[in-house]
């Protein structure tokens, strides 16, 4: 079946540090890949997505590239801010109206 | 844009009582909605798929008689936790795919409600 594995947290970084959160997946077919973010006390928000191999999703300075050969979708940001502190979830979906399969989430804390 | 709301945002109830949580798609129609459960500091686990006009599809291990789902219209799905117990305390989140194709997403983009925190005493 489909599954998503992402690095365990928590991750603590200083402001302006480089961020990488690893995510790998197992899936049949050609899934779409997503990163969602959950800020404290809020619901999930889509951060970025990629729907096919070699696509790069980007938003708010975050990027992730769909790597079919390594079945990965690592999240990166060149310079994190305190406001980026949140829980980040990697997820996949095979198609259409099917539900998302989530990784366990990685808590990021950015300190000034 | 596509917006999903949930009500209530939090609820505290006594053990043995039932609690109803509503999930609404505010500006689009959703024939399918998904209900997830999130334990503290853990990931979202799919509980069931709510289908308008037909029975919900439950994931393995989820008790159908305990978590009643009714998809009464194209904009409303409800989750009722019956005879709630402290172990049912959790964060319940719904999502719905939208046909919106603007800046906020494309067809079948899933939009999440803000969640409902249930505490059973």
HADDOCK unambig.tbl for C-alpha pairs under 7 A between the chains (distance, minus, plus):
assign (segid A and resid 42 and name CA) (segid B and resid 114 and name CA) 6.00 0.50 0.50
assign (segid A and resid 43 and name CA) (segid B and resid 112 and name CA) 6.90 0.50 0.50
assign (segid A and resid 43 and name CA) (segid B and resid 113 and name CA) 6.37 0.50 0.50
assign (segid A and resid 43 and name CA) (segid B and resid 114 and name CA) 4.00 0.50 0.50
assign (segid A and resid 43 and name CA) (segid B and resid 115 and name CA) 5.93 0.50 0.50
assign (segid A and resid 44 and name CA) (segid B and resid 112 and name CA) 6.13 0.50 0.50
assign (segid A and resid 96 and name CA) (segid B and resid 108 and name CA) 5.62 0.50 0.50
assign (segid A and resid 97 and name CA) (segid B and resid 97 and name CA) 6.34 0.50 0.50
assign (segid A and resid 97 and name CA) (segid B and resid 108 and name CA) 6.22 0.50 0.50
assign (segid A and resid 99 and name CA) (segid B and resid 34 and name CA) 6.75 0.50 0.50
assign (segid A and resid 102 and name CA) (segid B and resid 43 and name CA) 6.60 0.50 0.50
assign (segid A and resid 102 and name CA) (segid B and resid 44 and name CA) 6.39 0.50 0.50
assign (segid A and resid 103 and name CA) (segid B and resid 43 and name CA) 6.37 0.50 0.50
assign (segid A and resid 104 and name CA) (segid B and resid 42 and name CA) 5.77 0.50 0.50
assign (segid A and resid 104 and name CA) (segid B and resid 43 and name CA) 4.32 0.50 0.50
assign (segid A and resid 105 and name CA) (segid B and resid 42 and name CA) 6.81 0.50 0.50
assign (segid A and resid 105 and name CA) (segid B and resid 43 and name CA) 5.81 0.50 0.50
